[in-house]
Amino acid sequence: MSYKLFIPGPIAVSDKTYKAMATPIFGHRSKDFTALVEDCMPRLKQLFYTKDPVYLSTSSSWGIMEGAIRNVVNKRVLNCCNGSFSDKWFDVSKRCGKEADALTFEWGKPVDPEALDKALSSGKYDAVTIIHNETSTGTMSDISALMEVLRKYEDVISIVDTVSSFSALPIKKDELGIDVMVTGCQKALAIPPGLSFLAVSQRALDRSAKTEGRGYYFDFLEFQKNMEKSMTPSTPVIPLIFALRSKLDDIFEEGIENRYARHRANNKLVREWAYAKGIELFPEEKYGSVTLNCFKNNIGIDLPKLLDELKRRFKMVFDGGYGKLKGQTFRISNMGDETPETMGELLANIDAILPEFIK
Ligand SMILES: *Cc1c(COP(=O)(O)O)cnc(C)c1O
């Protein structure tokens, strides 16, 4: 049983990547391991547009999203909430025992820079979390405008989740002034899940040094100490680091600008396909994600039945809505290795059966 995944993560993994994962492993304190990390690091930093170290974490993204909270929040964190993942981050902050407030926007709306500015001007906060691309609603906030606000607040550490946008469009960490930029491997990087990445500024490391209760596994200072030797604090998921190296080869062979353009083109293709049927985008168009489209189910598709049939007949899967939007929306990912041809194949397959499933 194998299906082609067009859900917004995990996404389809190439045979080349799977093969890379079968490379025989070595010890994580060996020269072979440090050479592997050193092979990846310059290119990974280039994708982050940063001079800061990039740490490798053997966890899904939530590990380091929680870890970032534990490392930098001393006073009070402001969690910007506009969808399922960002709402959850607020919950996670409280579960970590931190003082936290939610800056809430309707699902499908972006994080508003003015509202952020107003909240921060209270002086109550020493950290902020923002999700660049809210995968649950396919909404992309204007990270440049948000970071422009954050740069005014020197004592506020910014934690930005780029889990479902990283490597599909440029997010220039250093230029924007993002302190902690977090991403995962199973979204646009098209690697099987289990590895995540975070680039951390000196400011954030300094904050971390003054923060109690960081724990061990996600401690920034442990990551830093080990990364100075091109190592990780504990035994990492080495097969996924082989997959990362292979994927970096792919990305730089294609060219990053070409990769960005391909994501834009694939995204537009899907959007136009839907518009031609009268299907509306869930977020306002200019905040629509470039890595997935979240559409309203405004033409009455019986999504569960359509999805079953698509899987049975064509071995393909897209998503029938996340959390409270299940059934009311659907999401089609165009992240990773997809081309206009592979996206076209999915859309043609949907077209072949769609009339049967409109109520
Ligand atoms: C998928 C996703 C996460 C969670 O990632 P895990 O790897 O499942 O922990 C967090 N944030 C965003 C925006 C995501 O798309």
The ligand as a Gaussian input file, in Angstrom:
#p B3LYP/6-31G(d) Opt

LIG

0 1
 C        3.416000      20.565000      10.834000
 C        3.565000      21.819000      11.587000
 C        3.992000      21.834000      12.912000
 C        4.211000      20.613000      13.730000
 O        5.210000      19.833000      13.244000
 P        5.538000      18.408000      13.888000
 O        6.691000      18.034000      13.048000
 O        4.337000      17.544000      13.708000
 O        5.882000      18.609000      15.296000
 C        4.147000      23.059000      13.515000
 N        3.908000      24.201000      12.890000
 C        3.476000      24.224000      11.619000
 C        3.196000      25.531000      10.963000
 C        3.296000      23.035000      10.928000
 O        2.863000      23.056000       9.664000

